[in-house]
């Protein structure tokens, strides 16, 4: 019975301590470095902290621009006069379907695009 009482009181306080330490570590990483350009700095020298590296989402580099997506086949054919029109799944699959596919123009999230635009955006042809 002694171990149950210990666990009942110790676990919540240990959990709170771990959360507090994690919050302090996260705050320390996001707090900007104090500026050294104030009047009390050493003979006007400043030591600027390096700026954090900018990260981009992995999907933003290969997104199809809105100007390349068409809701009708005729609009896509007018835009892609010298290219093949495909149906691109605009979800996460990065697939496109040719006109011979049973899914051409049929998936829930998709658009008609030029095949060259789809390939440039990182899409690949479906197997069916």
Secondary structure, DSSP 8 states (H G I E B T S, - for coil): -HHHHHHHHHHHHHHHHHHHHHHHHHHHHHS----S-STTSSTT-------------TTGGG---GGG-BSSHHHHHHH-TTS-EEEEE-SSS-EEE-TTSTTTTTSSSEEEEEHHHHHHTT-EE---
